[in-house]
Amino acid sequence: MRTSPFDTRLVRQRRAPAAQLPIVDAWNMERALGIPEILNEILRYTELAALAQMAQTSRRYSKFALDLLWKSSEVYPLLELLSPLNVVEDHWEFANSLYGVDWRRFNGYAQRIRHLDYCDTEKRQGVSAIPSPQLFADIFLHRPMSDGALLPNLTKVEWSCKVSQSLSHLLPFLSPTVKTLHLTLDANINESCADLLKSLTRRGVSLSHFTLCIREYDETLLDSLPTFLASQTELTVARLPPCSATREVVGVLGRLPMLKEYVTWDFVAYRAPMDSDIGMQFDWEAGRYEHLEELSFTTTSLAKASAIVEKRCSPYLRTLMITCRSTLEIGAVRDFTTTLAATYPNITAIHILLFSDSASPQPEALSFNDIRPLLKCTALSTLRLGHNLPMSYTQDDVAEMGAAWPRMRSLQLCEDPTSREGTGQPLQTVLAFARAFTKLETLALYVDMSTVNETPSIPWGLATSDWDVLDFGTSSIDTDDLLIAVNKVALFLARISGPDVSIQSGRGRAHVRTAVPTSESEAEDEAREIFWSDVASTVRAMHLGRKELEEENQAVVRQNRELMGEIDRLKGRDLEEENRAVVARNRALLEEIEMLRERVRLLDLDILKYTIVDAFASSPFSGNPAAVIILEPSTVLSDSLAQKIAAELNLPATAFLRPKSLEGTQNSRTYRLQWFTPQTEIPLCGHGTLASARVLFANATITPMNVNTLKFETLSGTLTAEKVEGGGQIELEFPATTSKDVGPDVFATAAAIVSEATGGSVSVRDVQDAGSYLLVHVEESLDLENISVNASPFSKLTAFKGIILTSNRPSALAPNAKFISRCFGAALGTAEDPVTGSSHCVLAPYWSKVLNIPPGDLILARQVSPRGGDLELVWDKAGGRVKIRGNAVVVARGEMYVG
């Protein structure tokens, strides 16, 4: 896809809505096509393969259209102007003879080409082939000599090849006008490249930019390189592989009078020595490189780099890039930065890349103290640090950096570590950068995603930064709920960045040359890219929603001002009725403004809808009440906030549901379920589970009619709830709790406390230890249903969370009940629990044994609290489960606003 040289924002600014576009004739269309921005918008998506076909019809466009189409081209579209191409024995040949070719027309296109690109590894028309030598021979055989150079105005050539024959194809296109040459060569063709450099020297080609990328060290090529460079007296930019930095090459470059940029960079993974500081140690002296502004080299030791920098060869040096892939000694980085700051205090861009190969010992992580000397470089606008481990610094360090570097625009602090042994920064560190750096455009850092839930909530506009790029590198995604993490991170970033920020991530171990990607690492990279892409999309959506609300608010304010102005105009008129109408309209608008303000306020709040259900009851105001709240997957709700909500509702139990899976069987759904009393979270709650199932089954939007089974993942394991055919009952399945006899001391203590609570002497038949419950079987003579019980004495039994009083005395309200019970205990959140499902997980096995009820038979029971409730029980002795059936009634619904 072609790159546009024009700013397409001009087109967007001038573009009219579709409804306003006029119908134009051919003459007006020709005038419109003469506008560079419009033509560029039309043609900038043109594929190179279609350029030759477009050339046949481009006469109807303006001259600018041709210039734009042919300014940058590949070799093949140019050749296809002469004749179609066919493949003959792995080579491209002209399909037709070149006799009769319109060379004047061909030259009209060729003279427009400024940039020529070629790569012999790319397939064309699905075929891998290269032009044959005969193809270029045919061109020079038929082309008139008077036409001069093939591409007379060519200034830039990018040539990438793997076979030596492709390199020879470059020569026909070269002309004295070429100023930029970029060569990328594979192994085994360096000798041909040496011949090419000699040919360029003989032809008198004078370059200003020269880039050479090789994949293998070759003495033949490097022997010819000094002679070629010595002939390039106008060279301003030299980009060479590290292995080329011999004493001869460094010396030749130092004598070039116009050289401003010298880069030795590991362009590709070639098999060659890595230290480009070898030659610099000899000829990096005063009087050389006196106009150099940018320097980049690879070194095996930061001590060598310090020695080179200390020589201060060029007083104009503004950009320095150092690459060191060997293991560092302790203090080496600080020594280097100290030397650099003392030698070049006015430097503007520093890149220090310290990625060791996987075979090297793990280096020490960088800290702020290692770069503290660079605070003296107050003109610094770009700083990039790379390391195998995350960098350590504090928010105070960030503030110190911001004060020292007021011009900083790009700051990259080890965002792509290759190891997770270090600790990343908390996400709120981004806020510290927003406050400290006012001109920062690019920020890259490694964050600790495990601290996402600790990120503070901040208001909009607290510290808004005009960042272009936020790069979180290889920050690992270590969280159970990715959707919640995406929303949490996006909400935080949206409030401190603009809507156009580009949020990015990196590729793990991309900087280690010896690292081989694995399926595990590639899957991790893909998951990271998806996560940060979702964060970026959510940030844009949040900004868009906020902008729409602000525009609505501003529109209402404008209407209010207009009405106020109308009121002022009518003040001097005796129009009381009109005045009252205007006042009424104004009052209505003010109310609308308040409503919009409330909407803006609620933008930062979550609305939680709750339903109050009376469980184990067939009519309202009986049974055990519980509140049920169904959370959206994106809602972030901590346990502490859930506890506050339960205390606010002040019911025996509040159940919080979150959908876990919509998959599995067609007739079931799975939810995560937590129960909170007004005081604490509890591991098991029968009536809260029954209430939750009642709300889910009653809502066809959430639970389709064909779903008959609900599964709840709780602190007590997986619980199930099923619809009972006929009657509208719901059956719960809980783990059964078997009890055991207590010792004589506990028996006596329990009997005494029960007598104290009931205000008289009570005959106790049995006392059982059921873990968290103490079961007390009292004589039938005690009217357990109507007696007033003082629950305070039960607090003495600290080893149990609840006390169960039970007997088989008949109940007036449930004459068919096999037994009755009451349940007490402050740990339950109330002095007496109206109806307790978990206590019947103890009572069902106990009474089945006492009354010789076979396991699997239905048992009717009633809890005879003041509210009371009926339960149907089945003890599955073999499976160790208790099935509890009951009714539930919805009595209220409401909303709660949570910040």
N, C-alpha and C positions, 0 to 999 in steps of 0.2 A: 504494500500500500504506500502511496507516495506521500511525502511530507510537504506540507504547505509552507511557503515562505512568507505568507501574509497572516495577519491577525484576523481570524474569522470572527472575533467578537464584533468587528465593524459591521459584518453582515447581519449578525443577530440584532444589532442596534437599529439598522436601517430596515429590517424586514417588517413589512406590514402584515396585519392579520389577513387570513385567507379571504375573508368576506370583503376586504377593501382592495384586493388586487384588481387592477383594471385590465380589460381586454386590449392587447396591443397588436399592432400589425407587424409585419416582418421588419420594416425599417426601424421601428422602436425596439424590437427584440435585438436587432443588430447593435443598436446603441447600448442596450442593457448589457450585452455580452462584452462590450468594451470596458466595463467597470471591472478593475482587477479583482476586487473582493468577491463579486458575484461569480465571475468566471472560475475563480479558485474554488469557491464553494461547490460549483458544478463538477469540476474536473479533478478535485483532489483525491477522490476515491477511485480514480482510474487505475486498473491493473496494468502492469507493464506489458503483459502479453497482448493487450488490446491496442497498444499505441500505434502499431503499424496500420491496423484497420482504421483507427481514428484519423490517421494522417490522410487517408483517401478522401475523407469528407470534411476535413477541418478548414477547407477554403471558405466555407460559409461563416467561420468564426473570425474574430479579429486577429491581428498579428500577435497580440498578447497571448491568445489561446495556443498558438504554435510554440511560442517561446516557453510557455508554462509546461506544455506536454513534453517538450524535448530538451528542457534544461538538464534533466537527469535521466539517464537511460542505461539499460543493459546492452550487451553486445548484440544479442539475437534480434530484438526489434529493429535495430539499425540495419542488420544484414537482410532482414525480410523485406525491407524497402526495395531491394534489388531483385529478389526472387524468393519464392517459398523454399523451405529447407526440408530435406529428406535425410534419413539415417541410412548410411552405407557402411557396413562393417564397423559399427561403433563410432562412426564419425558423421558429423553433419556436412552435407554437400548441398550445393544449389540444385534445385529441381529443374530449373530452366537455364539456358545459356544467357550470358550477360550481353550478347549482341542486341543492340537496339534499346538498351537501358537509357532512360532519360536522366543523364548524370546531372543536368542542371537542377532538376527537381530534387534528386538525391542530395546534392550539395546544399540546397535550401534548408533541408532538415539537419544535415550534418553540422552546418555552421552554427546551429543553435545549441548544440550539446556542450555543456560546461562540465558535467560530471559523468564519468563512465564507470560502470560497475560490472565485475565479472567473477563468477565462482564456478569451477568445473565440477563441483560435487552436487550441484542442484539439478534436479530432474526437469526436463522440458518436455511437455506433452507426454509425461509419464515415462520418458526414456532418459537413461543416463548415457550421454555422449558428449564429445567435444568437437569444435570445428576442426576440419582437416586442413593441413598446410596448403592443399590445392585450392581451397576456398579463397584464401587470401591472395594466392598467386593469380587466380582469375580476376580479382578486383584490380590488381596492379597491371594486369595484362590489358584490360579493357578500359580502364579509367584514363582520361586524357591527362598527360603530364602537366599541362598548363593549369590544371585545377589546384595544384599545390598540395598541402597537407590534407590527409583524409578528414581529420577533425581540427580545423584551423583555430578554433577558439576554445579547445579543451583546456581546462585548468586543474581538474582533479581526477585522479584515477585510483580506484580501489580494486585490487587484483588478488584473488584467493585461488590457489591451485594446489593439487596433489601430484600432478604429473608434469614433467619438465616440458613437454610439448605445449601445454597450456601457457607456460611462462613465455615461450617464444612468440605466442600470439599477441603479446602486449606491444611489441615493437612497431607494428604498422600504425598503431593509434597514437604513438607519442609524437609530440611536436614541441617546439621551443616555448609554447604558451603554457605548458604544464607546470604548475607550481606546487601541487600537492600529490604525493605518491604514497600509497598505503599498500604494502606487500604482506600477504599471509601465506607462508610456505610450509608444506608438509615435509616429512623426512625424505631423504634420498634425492632431492632436487636442489640442494644448496649449491652444487657445482654450476648448475645452469643459472642460478641467481648471481653467482660470481661473474659469469660471462655477461649477464644483463647489466650489472653495475659497470663493468668495463665499457659496454656499448653506450650506456648513458653518459659516461665521462667523455668518450670520443665524440658523441653527438652534440655535446655542449649544453645538455639540459641543465637548467639552473633552477633548483627547487627552493621553496621557502619552508615547506613542511615535508618531512620524511619519516615514515613509520615502517618498521620491519618487525614482523612476528615470525619466529621459526620454532619448529618443534624438536630440533635436534642440534646439538653443538657440532660445528663443522669448521675445521681450520681453513679449508679452501675459501669458504665464503668470508670468513673474518680476515683473511689475509688481503682480500681485495677491498674490504670496507674502508680502511684508512685513506686509500688513494681516491676512492669515490667521494668521501666526505670532504677531503681537502679541496676538491674541485667545486664544492657547493658554497661559494663565498656569500651567497644571499640567504643561506639557511637560517631560519629563526626558530624552528621547532624540530627537535630530533627525538624520536621515540624508538628506543632500541631494546633488545632483550638483555638481561643482566650479563649473559656470557660474553657480550660484545665489549664490555668495559675493560678492555686491555689498556696497557700503558700507551700504546700507539694511538688507539681510538680516542682516549681521553685527551691526549696531547693535541691531536688534530682538531677536535671540537673546541678546545680551549683557545685555539688561534682564529676561530671563525669570528669575524668582527660583529656580526648581527645576531648571534645566537642568544635567544632569550629563554628558551625552555629546553631542558635536557632531562629526559625521563628514561630510566631503565626499569621496566616493570615486567613482572612475570605474566605476560599476556596469556600464555597457554602452558599446559603442563608438559614441558619439554625436558629431555634428559640432559641436563647441563649443570655446571657449577652455579650455585645460587648467589655467590658474593660478587656484586658488581662494584664493590669498593676497592677491588684489587688495583685497577689502574689509577683510581683517584688518589691513592696513597702516595703516588709518585709525582704526578703532574698537576695536582690540585694546589697551585701556588698563586701568589699575588701576581697580577698582570694578566692572568688568564680568566676567561669567563667574566670579563668585567661588566658585561651588560646582562648577565643571566638574571632572570626574574623567577623562574620556576625550576626546581630540582627534585628528581625522584630517583632513588636507587635502593637496591637490595643489599643487605649486609649480613655477615655472620656474627657480628658482635657490635653492641651499642657503643663499646669503647672506641672501635674504629670509626663509627659514625661521628662520635664526639670529636675525634681528632680532625676529621674532614671539616666539620662545621666550624671548629675553632679557628681554622685558617682564614675565615671570612674573605673568601675569594671575590665575591661580588657584593658591592654595597647596595645593590638594587634587589636582592633576593627577597621575594614576598611570599612564595609558596614552597614548602618543603614536605616531601613524602618519604618516609623511611619504612622499609619492610625488613623485618628480622624474624626468621622462622626457627632460630635455634633457641635452646633453653637459656633463660636470662639469669644472671647472677643477682643476688640481693643488692638492692640499691642502684642497679645499673640504670634503671629508667629515670630515677631522680637525678643522677649524675648527668645524664644526657639532657634532660629538660633544663637543668641549671646552666649547662654550657650553651644551649640553644638560646635561652632567654638573655644571657649576658652578651652573646655575639650578635643576635638579630632582635633587638627589642621592638622594632617596628614591623616585624613580620605579620602578615595578615591571614595566612592559611597554613595549618600544620596537620599532617596525617601521620600517625604513628601506628603501624600495624605489626602486632607481635604474636601472630598465630604460629604456634609450634606444630610440626607434623605429628600425626598420631603415634609415630615411633619414638618421639622425643619424650623425655620425662615431663610431667605436668609442671608448668611454670607457676610462680606465685601470682596471685591476683593483684591487679592494680588497685591503688587507693588514691584518695584525693591528695595525700601528701606527695605522691610520686609526680603529680603535675602542678603542685603549688608554685614552683618557680615560674611557670608560664603566666601567672597572674601579672607579672611585670610587662607582658606583651599586651599593652592596652589597646592596640589597634587590631587585635585578633578578631576576625569575622567568621572563620571556619576552623573547627577543631574536630578531628576524627580520631578516635582511639579504638583499636581492635585487639582482642585478647581471647585466649582459650577460656578464661573464667570471667564471670561478671565483675564489674568494678564496684568498689565499696566507697560510699560517700554519704553524708548526712544532708538534711535540708538546710542546716546552717552553712555547709560547704556550698550548696547551690546558691544561697544568697551572696556568699563571698565571691563566687564566680560571676554572678550577674553584676555586682558592683565593679569588678575589675575589667569586665569585657562588655562595655555598653554598645559596641558595634556588632556583637555576635549575631550571625544570621543562620549558621548551620552548626549544630552541636550533636555529635554522635559519640556516645560513651559506652563502648563495649556492648552494643545491643545484640551481637550475634556470637555469644560464647559457644564453644564447641563442647563444653562440659557443664553438667548441672551441679557440680560439687560446690559452687559458690552460691551466695544468696542474692537474689534480685532486690530491686527497690520496691517499696510499697507503691500502689497505684497513686496514692495521694501526692507522691513526689512530683508528679506532672503539674500539680497546682503550684508547687514551689517554683518550678521553672517558669510558669506563666507569670508569676509575680515578679521574679527576679530579672527576666530578660524581656525587654519591651520591643525589640526588633527581630526576635528569633523567628525564622521561617521554617526551619527543619529541625526536629528534635527526634533523636533515636536513643532509646535506653532499654535495658532489660528489667522487667518488672516481675515481682513475685505474685503469681496469680492466686496463691493460696490465701492472700490477705484481702481478696476482693470484698468479702463480707464486712471487713473492718473499715472500708472506705467511707469517710464522713459524707453526710448529705450537705450540699452547699447550695445557696440560692443562685438563680440565673444572674449572669453578668458580674459575679464577684471578681473574676480575673479573666476577662476575655482576651484571647490571643489570636492574632491573624496568622496562624500557622498554615503553611502549605502542606507539610508532610509531618505525620506522627508515625514513627517507625518503632515497633515493639520487638523487632528482631525475632529471636528464637524463644521468646518468653513462653514457657510451657503452660499448657492448659490443664491445671490440676484442680478440678472441681467436680462434684457429683452431678450437679444440675447445670448443664451448659446454657440452657435458655435463661435461667435466672441470672447467671453470670454475665451473659450478653447484655441483658437489660440493665444490670447494675453498672457495668463498665460504661455502656453507652450513655446512660443518664449522667454519670459523672463527667465524661469527656464532652458531652454536648453543652454543659454549663460553663466550660472554660475554653471552648474552641468555637471557631466559626463554622458555618454550614458547608463551606467548600474544602475543609481539611481532608487530605488523603491519608487514611489510616492503613498502615501496611504491616507486614510481618516478613521474617527472613526464612532462609532455608538452612536447616541444621547441618553443621560440619561442612558447609560449602567452601570454607577457607582452608581446609586441610587438603593438600594436594594428594596425599596417599590414602585418603578416606574413600571407601567404596560404598555407595548408597545401598542400603538394605531395604527389604520390604517393610520392616518395622519403622525405619527412619523415614521412608517415603510416606507411609501412612500417617506418621506423626506430623510431617510437614503439611500434608493435605488437610489434616484436622485443624492445624493452626491457621492455615490460610482461610478455611471456611469460617472459623470462629471470628477472626478479625474482619473478614468481609461482612459478616452479619453485624458486627459492632458498627462498622462504617455505615451500613444501610440504615441501621436503627438511629444513629446520630442524625443522619440527613432527615429521616422521617420526623424526629423530634423537633428539629429546627423548622421544618415545614409546618407542622401543626402549631407551633408557637407563633410563627409569622402570621398564619391565617387568623388566629385569635386576636393578635395585635391589630391587624388590619380591620377586623370587625369592630374592635373597640374604638379605633381612630375614626371609622366611619360614623359611629354613633356620636362621638364627641363633636365631629363636624356638623352633624345635624342639629345637635344641641346648640352650638354657637349660632347657627343660622336662625334657629327659633328665638334665641335670646336677642339677636339683632332685630328680628321682626317685632318682638315685644317692645324693644326700645323705640321703634318707629311708631308703634301704636299708642305709646304712653300719652302723647299730646292729643289724641283723638277720643271722642266720647263714644267709644265702642265697647261698652262693658261686656256685652255678650261675646264678641269676638275675642276680647281680652281673656275672658274666662276659658274659652275654648283653647286659646294658645297656652294658657297656664296649665290646663289639663293635659295637653299634648306634651308640654315640657315636663310635667310631673311623670307622665308615662315613660318618656325617654330617660329621665333620671332613674326610674325604677329599672329600665332595661340596662342602663349603665351598671347599676349595682349588680344586676344578674350576671352581666358579662364579667365584672370584676370577681364575682363569686366563682364563675367558671374558670377564670385564670387562676384563682387561688386553688380550686379543686384540681387543676392540672397537675399539681405536685402531690395530690393525695390519692390514696387508693380507697375505693368504695367497696366495703365488704358487706354483702347481703347475708342476713342471718334469718333462721326459721326456728321458732320455739315450738317444741313438741312435748306433749304429755305422753310418756312411755308407759307401757303396761297399764293402759287405761282405754276404756271404750267410749268415754265421754270427757269433755274438757274439765279441768280443775280437779283432776284426780290423777293417780299414778305418780310418776317421778318426772318433773320437767327437765328438759335439756335444750340447749341452743345448738344449732348445727350451722356451720359456716363452710361453704364449698369454695376453695381457693382456686383461682386461675393458675395455670402452669407458670405464668410469668410473674405472679405476685411474690414479692420477697417478704417473708414474715418470720421474724426470729421467735424463739421460744419465750424470751422475756416479754415481747409485745403480745404474744398469744396469752400469756398469763395475765397481762393487764386487761386485755379484752374480756377474759373470763371473770375477772374481778369486777369489771364495769357491769357486765350482764348479771352477775350475782345470782346465778342459778346453781343447783347442785353439780352440774357438769356442763361444759361447753366442748363440743366436738369439732375438730378441724379436719377437713377432708381435702386431699389433693389427688387428682387423677394421676395414676402411675402408668397404666397401659390400657389402650383400647383394642389391643390385639388378643390373641388366645382363642378360646372358643367363641362361637357366635353368640352364646347365651350367657356370657359372664363378663364382668368388668372388675378391675383391680384398683384399689385406692390405698393411699397412705392415710392412717387414722391416728390422731392424738386426742387425749381427753385431758382437760384441765378443770379442776375445781376452783373456786375463788382464791384458794390458798396455794395449790401446788398441782403439778402434773401427776397423774395416776397411771399405773401400768395396765389396768383393766377396768372397764366400765360397761356393764351390761345394758343399762337403760340408755346410755349415750350411744352405744352401737345400734340398738333398736331404733332410736330416733333418727340416726344417720341413714339407716336402710329405708325407713319410712319416707324421708325426704327424697332420696335418690329414686326409689321405685315410683314415686308420685310425679316425677318430672320427666315427661316423655322426651324432652329436648336433650336431657343429659343421659337418660337411661331408656333406650328403645323398649317397646312393649315385649319383644321377644327375649329380653334379658331377664332371667329368673334367678340368677345367682350373683351375689356380690362378694368379693374377697377383700378383706381389710388386713394390711400389714401393720402390726402394732408392736408395742414393747413386749407383749405376751405371745408373740408369734402371729401366725396367719389365722384370722377368724373368718367365718363365712356367715352369710345371711341369705335365706331363700324364701321365695314366696310360698305360702301354704295355699293349696287349692281350696277355694270356697271359704268365705268368712273374712278374707282380707288380713289374716294373721301373717306374721313374719317369724320364721324360725332361725334362731341364732345357734351356732355351734361353738362352744367354748371348751377349753381344757378342763377336765374334771380335777377336783382337789380332794384327795382322801385325807381323813383325819386320823388321829391316834389318841390313845388315852393319856391323860396327864398324871403326874405324881400326886400323892396325897396333899402336899403343901399347896400346890397350885389349885387343886380341887377345893380345899378349904378356903383359900383366899378368894377364889371366884365366887363361891357360895355366899361369903360374907359381903362382898361388894355388890352382888345382885340384890341381896336383902336390903342393903343400905340404899340402893338406887330406887327400889320399889316401895320403900318406907315400911317394911315389915319383914317378918321371917318367911323366907321362901324355901320350899323344899326343892332341892336340885337333884335330879336323877342321874345326870351324866355331864361330864365336861370333856371336850375334845380339843386338841391342838391341831388347827388346820393351817399352820404357817402364818399368814398375815391375819387370820381370823381366829378368835377363840369362841367355840360353839358351846353354849350352855343350854342343856335340855332341862326345862323346869316341869314341875308337876302340872297336870291338867287342871288342878284346883285353882291355879293362878289365872285370873281373867286377863290374859296377856293382851287381848284386843282393846280393852277399855281402861286398863290401869294407867295412871299417870306415872311416868318414869323420869327421874332426875339423872341425866346422863353424866353429870360431873364426876361421880365416883369412878366411872369407867376409865378416866384418864390415869388412874393408878396402875392399870395394866399396860405399862409402856411397851411391853414386848409385842403387842398386837395393835394393828391399825384399826381393827373393828371388833365389836362384840356382838355376837348373834344370840338372841334369846328365842327359843323355839319350843313348841309343844304340839301335841296332836289333839288339842281341845277344839271342838267344832267352832266354826265361825258363823256368825249370824248372816254375814253378807256372802259367804261362800260355803254353804253347808256340805258340798261335795269335796271340799279340800281335804287332802290327806294330812296336812300339817299346816301350821301357821308360824310366822316368825316376825321379829323386829330386829333392826340392825342399827347399832350406835357406834360413834367414834369420831373424834375431832379430825383425825387424819383423813376422813372421808370428805371433809369440807363443811360438815354440818353436824349438829348434835345427834340428830337421827335422820337417816337417809330414808326417804319415802318408800322407794322400791329399789332393791339392790340386786342386779343380775349376777354379779360376781359372787355374792354370798350364796346363791342357789347352786353354784358350782360345787360348794361344800355340802349343802343341805340335801341335794338329790342323792349322792352316794350314801350319805348317813342314814336317811329315812328309808332308803331301799333296803338297807341291812336290818334296821330296827323293825320295820313292818313286813319284812320278808317279801318285798315287791320284786318280782323277777326283773333283771336288767332288760331294757327295751320296752317295758310297759309304760304307758302314759300316767304321769303323776300330776294331780291338780294341787296347786299350792296358792296361798294368799299371804302377802306381807301386810300385817294389820297395823300399819302406821296411821296417823290421822288422815292422810290422803288415801292410802291403801292402794293395792294393785294385785291383779290376778296373773298367775303364770302357769303354763303347762310345761312339764319337764319330762325328759327321757334320758335315762342314764345308759350310755354305751360303755359298759364295763370293759369289754375287750379292746375297744379303741381308745379308752381313757378320755372320753369326751362327754359333755353334757349338752343336750339340745334344749333350748329355751324358746318357747313360743309365747307370743303376746301381741296385743293390739297397741296402736299408737295413734294419737290425734294431734293434728296441727292446730295450734291455738293463736299464733301471731307470726308476723313477718316484719322485718325492718332493715335499715341500712346503718352502717357505722363508717365514719370517715377517719382514716388512719394516715398519719403523715409518715 
